[in-house]
Amino acid sequence: MNPFRSARPIWTHADPRPNVYIECRETVVFDGRPVTLTLSVDTQYAAYVNGALAATGQYTDYPDAKVYEVADLTPYLAVGENELCIVACCQNTASSTYRPGKPWLIYTVTAGDALLCASGEGTLCRPHPHFVSGAVEKVTGQLGFSFRYDAAADGGTPWQAAQIIEGVTDDFAPRPIKPLTIGDDLPARVVWTGGYLDRVPADKPTGVRMQQAWLTGVGRTRERLPHAGLALNAPERADGIAVILDLGQETVGFLSLDLDVPTDAQILIGWGEHLDDGRVRTEVGGRNFAAQYIAHAGTNTFFNPFRRLGLRYLALHIAAPSATVRYAGVRPVDYPLPARRFAMADPLHDRIMQVGLRTMALCMHEHYEDCPWREQALYAMDSRNQMLCGYYSWREFDFARASIALMGHSLREDGQLELCSPAECAITIPSFTAVWITQLNEYLVHSGDAAFAREMLPTARAIARGFAARIEPCGLIGCFTEAKYWNFYEWSSGLSGSISGSVAEDARTYDAPLCAFVSMAFAALAQLCDALGEPDAADWQAAHTRLNASMHEAFYDADRGLYASYKQCTTGETRHYAVLTQSLCLCAGACPDGEAARVRANLAAGDGLVPVTLSHSIYKYDALLADPGRYGAYVRREVERIWGGMLAEGATTFWETEKGADDFHYAGSLCHGWSAIPVYLYGRYADALGLARIED
């Protein structure tokens, strides 16, 4: 559909640069009737009425499958003439959260059936006078650009007639999920103030400058910012003022500042999840958790709705002799979720439940995100955990459906999905693509939404046929050898694969984890087809059964009662024994009934097995809880040890791995959606765990 028949896509001019900000101006005459803004943009927008933010939040979509937004401007309008200013940003550089299109913006403003204004040749627009356009520093390769904002710049950039942009789709879909909500400034406490000395050149990345600056000062004990502001002075011989603020817990939000400086001043802004370095970790492994704001002399208030931050701590380096900070922190950005459906009677497990729910909520915005700090990216494997947790807690299905559709739209000619959606990545992970079919079936089971499942069925079949075509005469699927594929299974020894280069023929393996993921996908597709009355259900069930038989024959070590992870294609040698491999073979049904109890016992013992990480522990617990009487107490103790252990360490959300911030060369995330697994366990297995649930 096209809700923009009276509008044309516009931009200031054909601008091939990345990270371009523009603004458009309209006059809206308000006579008391409700006024609606309908808009779509590549990449993001914010609409201001008489200077007040009225709407923001373009749904993350594809250039060939655009979504339009609808916002009510009425509460912001006064009778008579009003100024509407729309600021738009086009990223125009690929990342894990964005697929490049072209810079454009389209909108209409209506009162009932009356058109008040629309984008077109008569629209006045200009390059944004304060946001710095062009290739500024990226936060990470996955997230894309940070920002620079120059409040001291001349704001008199002339307005000009918009240029019509050709070649934009005229087929739009409505936003598939509820709009995000933006809260008020979160309470922030000052935990450290002092001064800083720059130790690296000014042309180096902002995160490096902050990370390597010399700091000198005194600690403060969680002092609240006073209403009149905290007056600060730079220590003698310092380059400026440094301050660190604590938001009290992990959160996600838009940067908000309110401060005074006596002169124009550069302010470096850094954010992070901990103070393990005695400061906010603004740079790690080339990542840049920092931005720049150029303050003008006097009062500065700034709110940035274009870059969502995942953080607990905020640091400012203010290049001024003095400053008064009234506020520095964020306004929280949330997807509106239903109230929690159940609680746990046991206090520790209820606390784990609450933190798990918070972890999930902070990883839900336009789509599921792996983490809010480092990537904000949608992966099939991560989101499967998140969806299952959501089904048993909020029972909110719109969000899951939209994310499944977003991933499904990325189907490639090779029958694989992109690594992230919406994105166009150099590599993808075949095991994640297989998980998508399982996700689709689980969505149907929990939601009953057969219409959507049928809509997605051709994609599921295309994926399954792609895997089926790779089954070799031995009945197994060989590892993917081309450089564009990453044979990743989880972040544990021997299972993370190689992200660089192709696999040589003499190194080619059959991988039990890959075969198990595909087997589960075949079974899920069989269940989907059966539920939808499709005739090929039996065919996919047979494919699942054949693959399972081949897996057991190839990978099972009867002497050890364990499955090997790999079998060399040329020599037939088997190697590598892991918790994940046993779990997947059990969950896929590859282990015959006569051997399952033995494998399950060896899995629980873990002797000599590569441990499983948090992300894939869901398979371990599903495998064990197939025998709830024997393993329910075991799983409960593990939850108490692992997730209770994170709480004992002060976690306010659950970590990417048990190593916390120290993992991944000190880039471990402290809020990761895949780690909320206890929420799923409490929802599905509370009785087996010996825990009482309190239903809302």
N, C-alpha and C positions, 0 to 999 in steps of 0.2 A: 504494500500500500504506500501511497505518497501523501503525507499530510501537509506537504509544502507546495501545493499547486500555484500559490500566489507568490512564491519566493524563489530566489536563485542562489546557488552556492557562491560565496564570495571570499575574497581575501584582499589584503592591501595590494599585492601584486604577486606575480609568480616568483616565489622565493624558495630556491632549492636548499637553503641552509637548514640544518637541524635546529630544533629547540627555538622556534620563533614564537614570540608573543605579539599579539596585536590587540587593539580595542576598537569597538564600533559604538557609535552613539545614535540614539533615537530619542525623539520626543513622544511621550505617551500621554494622551489626554484621557483623564479618568473622570467618568460621570456617575460613578457609583455601581456600575455593573461589574461583575467579576471579570478579571483580566487574566488571560492565560498566555504563558510563553511556551511555544513548542520549538524545539531546537535539536540539532544534531551537529557534531563537529568531529574533526580529526585534529586533536587528541582529547583536549579537555577545555572546559569553559568555567567562567564565573560571571553571573549576572548581578549587577548592582542597580538599585533604584534609589535615586537621590543620595548616592554614596553608601547605602546600606546593602550588604550582601543579601540577595533574595533567593538565589539558586546556584547550585554547583553540582557537578558529578555526572559527567558523561559515562554511560555504561561502557565497559571495555569490550570492544567488538572488532570485527574484521572489515577491511576496506570494501569488500564485496557483500557484506551482510550488516548493514548499518542499522543502529538502533536510535530511535528518537526519544528525547526527554520531554516531559510536560511539567511545568511548574506554575503554581498560582502566585501571581504578583500582587494580588489585591491587598494583602495586609501591609504592603510597603508603599502604597500609592496614596497621594492626597488629591482631593478634588481639584481639577484643573490640569495644568501642564506638569509633567514629571520627566526627569532625565533618566533614561535607561542606558546603561553602559555595559556592554558585553566584552569581557576579556577572554580571548581564546589563545590556546597554545597548541602548536603542532610539534610533536617530538621528531618525527620524520627520520628516525634512526632505529634500527631493529634492536629489540631487547627481549627479555623473557616475558614481558608483559605487554608488548606492543608489536604489531606487524605494520611496517610502513605503508602509507597510502600516499596522499598528497595534502598540502595545506588547504583547508576550506572550512567554511562555516555556513550554516543555513538556519533561518529561524522565521517564525511569524509571531505576532502579538495580536490576540483577538479578544473581543468582548462579545460573548455569545457568537452569533454568526457574522458579526462585523469585524472586518480586518482593520486593525489600527496601524500596523506597520509590518514590513517584511524586508528581509535582506534582498538586495538587488543593486542595480546601478546607482540608485540615488542614495544608498547608504554611505554615511561618512565613517571612515576608519583611518587608522594610522598605526605605525609601529608603536608598541608600548613604550612610553617615555622613561619607565623606571626598571622594568624587568629587562635584564641583559639577554638579548637573543644571541644565537650562535652556539658553537660547541664549547659550552662551559664544562666544568668537571662533571664526570658521572659519579653517582653514589656507588653503584656497582654496575657491571655489565648487564646483570639481570634486571636491575631497576631502571637504568637510564640516568638522565641528567639530574644533578642537584640544581641549585639556583643561585643567581646573584641579583640583588635588588638594590638599585641606587636611588635612595630617597632624596639625595642631594642634587640629582641631575635636573637640568632644566626641563620642566614639564610642558613646555610650550611647543612640542612637536606639532607641526601643522596637520590638520585633518585633510583628507583627500577622498575623492570618489572611489568606491570599492571597484575592484576588478572582478568580473564574472569568471568563475572557474569551470571549465568544461570537463566532461568525462567523469562526472560524479554520478553515482547510482541514483535512480529515482524510485528505488524499492526499499522501504524502511519498515522496520518492525518496532512495536512498542517495547519499552523497557520490560524485561521479563521478571524482574524482582523489584522489591520495594526500594525506594530511594534511601540513601544513607541519612542518618541524623547527625547533626553537629551540636555538641553540648557547649556549656560555658567553660571558661578557663578553669583547668584543674588546679587544686591547691598545690603550690610548690614551696619547698623549704630550701633555704640556703644552707649548704653543708660545707662550703669552703669559699673564702674570698682571699684575694691577695693581688699580686702582680705577675706579669709574665715578661720574658725576654724572647724575642724571635731568634731562633738559632738557624733557620734555613732561609734562603732567598724568597722574596715575595712572589716570585713566579712559580714556585713549587705548589703542589696541590694543597688546598686549605687543610685537609685532614692531616697531612704530614706536618705542616706548620704548627698546628695545635698539638699534635702528638709529641713533637720534639722540642716544643718551647720549654724554657726553664721557668718553673713556677716557684714563687716565693710568697708566703703569706701565713695566715692563721686559720685553723679550723673553726667551724661554728657547729653548734649542736642543734641541727634541724630547726633553724630559726625561720619562722614564717615571715614572708615579706610584709612589712607594715603597710597600712593603707596609703600613707603619704609617700611610700617608697623607701628603699634602702639606699642611703647616701654612701658612696664609695669613692675613695681617692687612690690614685696609682701610687705605689711605693716609690721612694726616691730611686732614680736611675732605672726604673722599669719602663718598658715600652707601652704599658697600659695596664688596665684593670682586668683581672681574671675572676670569674665567679662560676661556681658549680651549684646546680639546683637539683633537688630530688623530688620527683613526682609521687613518690611513696610506693609505687608498684609499677610493674610493666604495663604500658598503655600504648595506644595508637591514636595519633591526632595530627592536627595541623598546627604549625608553629604560630605562636601568638606572643608579641612583644609590646611593652609599654614602658618607655624609658626616656630620660632627658640626658643630653650631653651638651657641653658648653660650646663645642665647635663641631664642624663636620668630622665624622669619624668612621673609620672602617671597623666593623664588628664581625669577628669570625664566630660562627655558631657551630657547635659540635654536639652530636647526640649519641647515646649508647645505652647499653643494658646493665652495666656494672661499673665499679671503680677499682677493679683488680689491679690496675696500674697506678693507683693513687690519683687518677684523673679519668676523664671519659676517654675511652679508646676510640679515637676518631679516625685512625688509619690502621688497617691490618691487611696484609697481603695485597696491597694495591687498591684496596677499597677505601672510599672517601666519605665518611659519615659526617659531612660538614658542608656548610654553605657560607655565603658572604652577604652582609647587609651594610650598605653605606648610609649611615645616619646623617641627617642634616642637623645643624645647630638648633637646639630647642627640644620640643616634645616630639617623640616618634612613637606612633602606634602602627603596628604592622601585623597583618594576618595573611597567611599564604595558603589558599585552598588548592594549590596545584601539586604539592608534594606531601604525601602522607608519611609520617615518621613513626617508626616503631622504636620505643625507648623507655627508659626509666629516668635517666639522668641527662641534663642539658648543661652545656658549658658555653660561656661567652668570653671572648677576648676582645675587650673594648679599647681601641687605640685612642684614648682620651685621658686627660689628667684627672678628670672626675666624672661621675655619672650618678644618676639616681634611677634605680631600677624599681619600678612599681610592679611589673610582672614580666616573667620570662617562663614560658612553658608551652603547653599545647591545649587546644580545645579538642576533646575526644570526638572521634568519628566512628560511628557504629552502624552495623546493619541491625534494623529492629527485629528482635527475636521474641517469640512467645515466652511466657514465664516458664521456669523450670517445671517439668512434669513430675519429678519425684526426688526425694532426698533419701539419705541413708541413715538408719538409726544409730549406727556406730559413729562416734564423733570423728575418729581419724578418717574413716572412709568417706564420711560426708564432707570433710575438708578436702580430701582428694577429689571428690566429685565436683565441689565448687570450683576448685582451681582448674580442673579439667574443662569445665564449662567455660571459664574465663579464657583459657588457652584457645579453645575453639572459636569463641566470639571474636577474639583479637585477630584471628586468621580468616575472617569472613568480611569481605567488602563487596566489590563487584563480582567476585567469584571466590572460591576457596583459595587460600594462600598457604604456601609451605611455612612461611614465617613473615612477620610484619617488618622486621628490622633489615634483613639482608637481601631479600629477593621479592617477596610479595607475588610469587609465581604459582600458577595452577599446574599441578602434575597429577596424572591419573592415580599413581600409587598413593601419594599423600592424601589426595582427596577421598579415596575410598575409605580410609580410616575415619576421616572427618565426617563423611556422609553417614557411616554406620553409627557413629556416636550421636549424630544429630537425629537419626531415626528413633533412637531409644530415649532421647531427652526431649527435644523441642517438637519433634514430629512436624517440622517445617520442610515441605517438599519442593516449593518453588525454587529455592536456592540450589538444591541438588540437581533438579531438572535443568536449570539454566547452565550450570557448570558442565553437566554431561553433554548438553547440546553444543556448548562452546568448544569442548574438546573434540566432539564428533565432527565439527565443521572443518577441523584441520586435517582430515583424512588425505593422505598422499597417494600418488600413483602406485607406490610399492606396497600399499595395504597397511602402512604404519601411520600412527598419529604423530603429530609434532611432539617434541619433548615437552613443551609448555604451550599453553593456549591463552590468548591468541598471540602467536609468535611464528616466526619462521627461523628455525634453528639449524645449525650446521650438522648436528647429530640428533639422534633420537634413541630411546631405550625400548627395544622390542618387548621386554617383560612388562613394561608399563602399559604399552598398547594392549597387551592381552588382558590386563587388569580392567581396562575400560569395559569390556564385555561383561565381566563379573559385576562391575558397578551398575551397568544398565539393568541386569537381571535383578540385583538386590533392590534397585529403585522400584521396579515393578512389584516385587514381593511386598515391600513395605508400604508403597503408596497406592497400589491398585490402578495406576494410571496406564491403562493399556493403550490408549491413543498415542501417548508419547513413545512408549516402547515400540509400537508399530512404526512410528515415524523414523525411529533410529535403527530399525531392524536392517535396512540395506547396508548401513555402515558396519554394523556388527557382522553381517555375513561377509562383507568385503574383507574385513580384518581376518576373520576365521579362515576364509579361502586362501588368503595370503600365507598364513601359517601352514595350512594343510598342504600347500604346494611345495613347502620346504621339507616335508617329511621324506626322509631318505628310505631306501629299501630295507634298512635295518629297523625301520619303524620309529626312528627318533628324529628330532630336529637338531641339526648342527648349529653351533654358535654362528652368529652373523659375522662375516669376515670383512666386509667392506668398511672403510674408514668412517663412513657416515653413521655407523651403528655403534652403540656403546653397550657391551654385554654386562650391564650392571644388575646386581640383585639386591645388595644392601651394603652399608658401610661397615663391613667387618673383613677380617683378614681372608684374602683369597676370593672374596665374593663381589668386590667393587669394580672389577674389570679394568680395562684401559680405555681412556678417553682419547688417545692419540694414536693414529695410524691403523692400518688394516692388520688382520690376523693372517700370519703366514700359513701355508698349507700344512706344513709339518707340525704346527702348533694348534691346529684346529681340534676342537673338542665337541663332544655332545655334553650338554649342560643339563643336569637334572633339574635345577631350579627353573630354567626356561621351559623345559618340557612340562613341568608341573603347572606353571602359570598358564601355559597353553591348554593343558588338559582341563584345568578348571574353567578356562574360557569356553572350550568346546561343551563342557557340561552345562555352563550357564546359558549358552546359546540354545542348547537342546531344551532347557527348561523354558526359555523365552518363547521358542517356536511352539512348544507344547501348549503353553498358556494362551498363546495367540491363535491356536488352531492351525498352525502352519504345517505343511506336509513333510518338511525336512527335519523335523525334530528327531526322528529315529536315526537319521544319517549322522547327525552331530553327536548323538549319544553313542553311536557305534564308533565314531572317530575318537571320542573320549576313552572308551573302553579299550580300543586297540593301543592307543598311546600309553595308557596306564600299564598294560601288559608288557609293552616294550620297555618302559621305564623300569619296572621291577626286575625284568630279566637282565637289563644292562647295568643297573646301578646298585642292586642289592647285594650286600656282603653277608651271606648267611652265617658265616663264622662269627661275625661281630654283631649281627642283628642291627645293622645300620646301612643307610644309603650313602654311597659316594656322591660327591657333587659333580665330578667330571669323569669322562671317559675319553681317552685319546682316540681320535678317529683312525689314525694309522696303526697304532700298536695295540689298541684295546685296553691299555693300562687305565685303571681307575685310581682316583686319588681324592683327597680333601673330604673331611667329614665335619659337618656343621649342624648346629641346632636348626638353622633355617631349612636346610635340605631335608632333614627328618620331618620337620613340621609340614613343609609343602607336600612331600610325598604322602603323608597321612591325610592332609586336607584334600588332596586331589583324589584320594581313594586308590592310589597305586599299590598300597600295601595290603596284601590279602588278609582276611580276618584272622587266619591262623598265626600270622606274624605281627599283627598290629599291636597287641598287648606288649610284646617284647620290645618293639621299636619305641613304643610310648614310654616304657620304663627306662630305656637307655636315653631317650630324649630328656626325661626329667632328671636323671642322674647327671647328664652332661659331661661325663668323664671323657676327656680327650677331644671333645667337640668344640669347634669355634663358636663362641657365644653369639647370640642373636642381639641385634640392636633394638632400641625402643620402637623404631618404625615398623619392624616386622615381627615384633613379639606377639602381635595379634594372631599370627598363624600358629605360633607355639601354644598359645592359650586355647585357641580353638581345637588344636590337635589333642591337647591334654584333657580338655573338658568334654571331649567325646566320651570320656569315662569319668563322670563327675564325682562319683563316690570315692574313687581312688585319688583323684588329683585336685578336687575342689579346695581343700585346705592348703595344698602346696601352692596353688595359684594365688590364693588369698595372702599367704606369707610373702610371696614375691611382690605383690602389689604394695604391701606394707613396707617392704624393704626398699624397693626401688623408688616408688612415687612418694612414699612417706619420707624416704631419705632425702629427696629433693626439697620437701617442705622443711625438714630439719635444717637444711642448708640455707633457708630463707627464700626459697623460690616463691614467686607470686604467680608464675605460669610455669608450665612444664618444659624442660629443656629438649633440645634436638637429640642429644645423647646423654648418657649418664656422666660423661666427662664435662658437661657444661661448657663454659666459655673457652676452656682450654683445648677443646677438640678442633679439628680441621685447621691446625696451625694457628690456634688462638682466635679463630673466627666462628666458634660454636654459637649457635643461636640459643637464647634463653626463653624463647617462646616459639614452639613449633607445633603446628596443628596435628601432625601425625602421632604426637606423644600423649594425646588425650584418651588413650585406649581404655583406662579404667572406667570411663563413662559408658563405653560399650559393654564392658564386662559386667558392670552393675545392672545395666538394662537387660542383658540377655541371660546372665548366669548368677544372679543374686542368690538364688536358693542353693545352687551348687557351691557357692563360696561361703555359705552359712551366714549370710548377711540379710538383715531385714530391711525392706524398702518401705518408705513412707510415701504413699501416692498423694500428689497434689489434688 
